[in-house]
Amino acid sequence: MYDNLAEPWGMIGIAPDVTYSPDGTSRIIDLRQGDGIASAYRRDTYLVPSDEVVHYLRLLSFEPDHPTVIAARQPDDQATREFFVCTHGAIDACCATIGYPIYKLLRTMADQADTPTRVWRCTHFGGHRFAATALEAPHGHYWGHLKPDMLSALMHRSTPARDLCRHYRGWAALPDALWQVAEAELFATVGWAWTDATITGISGDVTPERGGLLTVSFTHPNVESGTVEIDINPHGSVTTMDTSNSGEYRDAPQYRATILSQQPQECLAHCGRETTTNAS
């Protein structure tokens, strides 16, 4: 998979799945961020001969409008959800011992999902300590500490988003950790309808040591434009390891986000109107 989630561009390897890619072919999934500071990614998918993957990746990186690339592009309605589960045990054993069983369960669930869904095994994309961890496309949401008893709620969106907060690692479209803390509170407050929002601006003076105030501007199909002020405060720490084999512990800071004001009033409530918790 080619993506530009955390850097201008990057690549994640995905294991073949004959259901998704006929024998002798490989699927390249290209995710590019939409307009605004943060919005759902646009996905283009290409089905190419397996022995020519490197050639197509070069073309896609440097000549994305090349006729050869365009000819390999597959129809994509952007509605299909994809989960990329890290099972890269060579990087960290926990990604294989914890990640692989979660992948197997999600992969089975995908065939019964109400919304078309694909589940892939993939190489490492960061955050060993969050295993089992997954990236959801095309929105670009990271999920962590996945457990068997919450996978159905995640797959079907059958529970309020706030109930899954402890598993939500953040939105890949946002480069700053404290911005992600603020966005997570917006996601929890609005619910699954927040996935249709586009963040158009973020301002404020925040630091990891003292937190601070952030002003988040956004658009949404139900709200022409909105602005929310969010207070970010340090809230203790947890002791953790970056990798399971390092033997070195560190204190990871925790934060609490509080929504102070909304303009227009109740704009976040308007975002969630006429939606249900299992909406795609």
VENCORUR-V699812 format. One record per helix or strand of 2 or more residues. SS is the DSSP state (H for helix, E for strand). FROM is the first residue (numbers start at 1). TO is the last residue. If there is no record, write none. Layout:
BEGIN
ss=SS from=FROM to=TO
ss=SS from=FROM to=TO
END
This chain:
BEGIN
ss=E from=2 to=3
ss=E from=10 to=11
ss=E from=25 to=33
ss=E from=41 to=49
ss=H from=50 to=62
ss=H from=67 to=72
ss=E from=73 to=74
ss=E from=81 to=86
ss=H from=93 to=97
ss=H from=99 to=110
ss=E from=117 to=122
ss=H from=128 to=130
ss=E from=134 to=137
ss=E from=141 to=143
ss=H from=148 to=156
ss=H from=161 to=167
ss=E from=168 to=171
ss=H from=177 to=190
ss=H from=192 to=196
ss=E from=198 to=203
ss=E from=206 to=207
ss=E from=211 to=220
ss=E from=223 to=240
ss=E from=250 to=263
ss=H from=267 to=271
END
